[in-house]
């Protein structure tokens, strides 16, 4: 008689743990991988890969942003 257990994990370390356990027990392992809607970290990674069309390079934009910041001493009255 064959018994089937379905374990869903989103963590690669957990997946590896179950893989190793199945191998140590001599069990047959069948995996399926599904892609899910992008999470926040995936969305941020995708933003880093976007091709930006501009007359300025990324380094020039970074320099402009750094110079636009006001990092000097400020007189604040409380």
C-alpha positions in Angstrom: 0.0 0.0 0.0 1.3 3.4 -0.9 0.8 6.4 1.3 1.2 10.0 0.0 2.1 13.0 2.1 2.0 16.5 0.7 4.2 19.1 2.3 4.0 22.7 1.1 6.9 24.9 2.0 8.0 28.4 0.9 11.5 28.1 2.5 14.4 26.5 0.6 16.0 25.4 3.9 12.8 23.5 4.9 12.6 21.9 1.4 16.2 20.7 1.7 15.5 19.3 5.1 12.6 17.2 3.8 14.7 16.1 0.8 17.5 14.9 3.0 15.0 13.1 5.4 13.3 11.3 2.5 16.7 10.2 1.1 17.9 8.9 4.5 14.6 6.9 5.0 15.0 5.5 1.4 11.7 7.0 0.4 10.7 8.0 -3.2 10.5 11.8 -3.5 8.4 13.6 -6.0 8.7 17.4 -6.2 6.6 20.1 -8.0 7.5 23.7 -7.9 5.0 26.5 -8.4 5.6 30.1 -8.8 3.5 32.4 -6.7 2.6 36.0 -6.9 5.6 38.1 -6.3 6.3 39.1 -2.7 7.7 42.4 -1.6 11.3 41.3 -1.8 10.8 39.9 -5.3 9.1 43.1 -6.4 12.1 45.1 -5.1 14.5 42.8 -6.9 12.5 43.3 -10.1 12.7 47.0 -9.7 16.5 46.8 -9.6 16.4 45.0 -12.9 14.3 47.5 -14.8 15.8 49.2 -17.8 15.7 52.9 -17.1 15.6 55.2 -20.1 17.3 58.6 -19.3 19.8 61.0 -20.5 21.7 60.7 -17.2 23.5 57.5 -16.1 22.7 55.9 -12.8 25.9 57.3 -11.3 24.9 60.8 -12.4 21.5 60.4 -10.9 23.0 59.2 -7.6 25.4 62.2 -7.6 22.4 64.6 -8.2 20.5 63.0 -5.3 23.5 63.2 -3.0 24.0 66.9 -3.8 20.3 67.7 -3.4 20.3 66.4 0.2 20.7 69.0 3.0 23.2 67.4 5.4 24.5 70.6 6.9 23.9 71.9 10.4 20.4 73.1 10.9 19.1 75.7 13.4 16.0 74.4 14.9 13.9 76.2 17.5 11.8 74.1 19.7 
